[in-house]
């Protein structure tokens, strides 16, 4: 569990309603995060979200989507050419990602602004990290707020 809080990042996103309500939406996110073990990443992804209400103003979310992650290498890497090892630096590569998530949040309605703090857990499967490790699982814990400004 400690590893989930040792690699910090920052993100921003938006969402669009599928049905005119806030219970079925499409989210679009960009997240940069630090990861000492597999390398830092820039994660662009979209998820379909179903948001059933639990009680009063509390809700939960079920999320499924797809994305693209640009990962840098955690240390300098080398490749073999003939009998020599040549440095390829820390430059990384792009990976296909499948994020699956659950969230819990609270809606706070007011006349001018709608604020909804949330906590979310994402399980992410990355494909194509390298030949030895073709699939890499990662987790992402998010804490934030959805803010909607009314006209």
C-alpha positions as CSV (number, residue, x, y, z in Angstrom):
1,X,0.0,0.0,0.0
2,X,2.9,2.4,0.8
3,X,4.0,2.2,-2.9
4,X,0.7,3.7,-4.0
5,X,1.6,6.9,-2.2
6,X,5.3,7.1,-3.1
7,X,4.8,8.2,-6.7
8,X,2.9,11.5,-6.9
9,X,1.4,13.2,-10.0
10,X,-0.9,15.9,-11.1
11,X,-3.8,15.7,-13.6
12,X,-6.6,17.6,-15.2
13,X,-9.7,16.5,-17.1
14,X,-13.1,17.2,-18.3
15,X,-16.3,15.2,-18.9
16,X,-19.2,15.2,-21.3
17,X,-22.6,13.8,-20.5
18,X,-24.0,11.0,-22.6
19,X,-27.6,11.5,-21.6
20,X,-27.9,15.1,-20.4
21,X,-27.5,14.1,-16.7
22,X,-24.4,13.5,-14.7
23,X,-24.9,9.8,-14.2
24,X,-23.5,8.6,-17.6
25,X,-20.5,10.5,-18.8
26,X,-17.3,10.3,-20.9
27,X,-14.2,11.6,-19.1
28,X,-11.1,12.9,-20.8
29,X,-7.9,13.1,-18.7
30,X,-4.3,14.1,-18.8
31,X,-2.1,13.0,-15.9
32,X,1.7,13.4,-15.3
33,X,3.1,11.3,-12.6
34,X,6.5,10.2,-11.2
35,X,7.3,6.5,-10.9
36,X,10.8,5.5,-9.6
37,X,10.4,1.8,-10.6
38,X,9.1,1.9,-14.2
39,X,9.7,5.5,-15.2
40,X,7.8,8.7,-15.1
41,X,4.7,8.9,-17.3
42,X,2.3,11.2,-19.2
43,X,-1.0,9.5,-19.4
44,X,-3.8,10.5,-21.8
45,X,-7.0,8.5,-21.5
46,X,-10.7,8.5,-21.8
47,X,-13.2,6.5,-19.8
48,X,-16.9,5.8,-20.0
49,X,-18.3,6.4,-16.5
50,X,-21.5,5.2,-14.9
51,X,-22.3,7.2,-11.7
52,X,-25.1,5.7,-9.6
53,X,-26.2,7.7,-6.6
54,X,-25.9,5.9,-3.2
55,X,-27.7,8.1,-0.8
56,X,-28.4,11.8,-0.3
57,X,-25.6,13.5,-2.3
58,X,-23.1,10.6,-2.3
59,X,-22.4,8.6,-5.4
60,X,-20.1,5.9,-6.7
61,X,-18.5,5.5,-10.2
62,X,-17.6,2.6,-12.3
63,X,-15.1,3.4,-15.1
64,X,-13.7,1.6,-18.1
65,X,-11.6,3.2,-20.9
66,X,-8.6,3.2,-23.1
67,X,-5.6,5.5,-23.3
68,X,-2.0,6.1,-24.3
69,X,0.9,6.4,-21.8
70,X,4.3,8.0,-22.7
71,X,6.8,6.4,-20.3
72,X,10.4,7.4,-19.8
73,X,12.9,4.8,-18.6
74,X,13.8,5.0,-14.8
75,X,17.5,4.7,-15.6
76,X,19.9,5.0,-18.5
77,X,19.4,2.1,-20.9
78,X,21.7,0.3,-23.4
79,X,21.2,-1.8,-26.5
80,X,23.6,-4.2,-28.0
81,X,25.0,-3.5,-31.5
82,X,27.4,-6.1,-32.6
83,X,29.7,-6.6,-29.6
84,X,29.2,-3.2,-28.1
85,X,26.6,-1.7,-25.8
86,X,25.3,1.6,-27.0
87,X,23.5,4.1,-24.7
88,X,19.9,4.8,-25.6
89,X,19.5,7.2,-22.7
90,X,16.3,7.6,-20.7
91,X,14.0,8.2,-23.6
92,X,10.9,6.1,-23.3
93,X,8.1,4.9,-25.5
94,X,4.4,5.0,-25.9
95,X,2.2,2.2,-24.5
96,X,-1.4,1.3,-25.0
97,X,-3.3,1.4,-21.7
98,X,-6.6,0.0,-20.4
99,X,-7.8,1.8,-17.2
100,X,-10.5,0.3,-15.0
101,X,-11.7,2.3,-12.0
102,X,-14.0,2.8,-9.1
103,X,-14.7,6.1,-7.3
104,X,-16.7,7.5,-4.5
105,X,-17.7,11.2,-4.2
106,X,-20.1,13.8,-2.8
107,X,-22.2,16.3,-4.8
108,X,-22.5,19.7,-3.2
109,X,-25.0,21.9,-5.1
110,X,-25.3,25.6,-4.8
111,X,-26.8,28.4,-6.9
112,X,-23.6,29.4,-8.8
113,X,-21.2,26.5,-8.5
114,X,-21.4,22.7,-8.3
115,X,-18.5,21.1,-6.5
116,X,-18.0,17.3,-6.2
117,X,-15.0,16.0,-4.3
118,X,-14.0,12.5,-5.0
119,X,-11.5,9.7,-4.4
120,X,-10.8,7.2,-7.1
121,X,-8.8,3.9,-7.6
122,X,-7.7,3.0,-11.0
123,X,-6.1,-0.3,-12.1
124,X,-4.2,0.2,-15.4
125,X,-2.8,-2.5,-17.7
126,X,0.0,-1.3,-20.0
127,X,0.8,-3.3,-23.1
128,X,4.2,-3.4,-24.8
129,X,6.6,-2.2,-22.0
130,X,9.4,-4.5,-23.3
131,X,9.9,-8.1,-24.7
132,X,10.6,-9.5,-21.2
133,X,7.7,-7.8,-19.6
134,X,5.0,-7.4,-22.3
135,X,2.2,-6.3,-19.8
136,X,2.8,-4.1,-16.8
137,X,0.0,-3.5,-14.2
138,X,-0.1,-0.2,-12.4
139,X,-2.4,1.5,-9.9
140,X,-3.5,5.1,-9.7
141,X,-5.2,6.6,-6.7
142,X,-6.8,10.0,-7.4
143,X,-8.2,12.6,-5.1
144,X,-9.7,15.7,-6.6
145,X,-12.9,17.6,-7.3
146,X,-15.2,18.0,-10.2
147,X,-16.3,21.7,-10.5
148,X,-19.1,22.8,-12.8
149,X,-19.7,26.6,-13.2
150,X,-23.3,27.6,-13.9
151,X,-24.1,30.5,-16.2
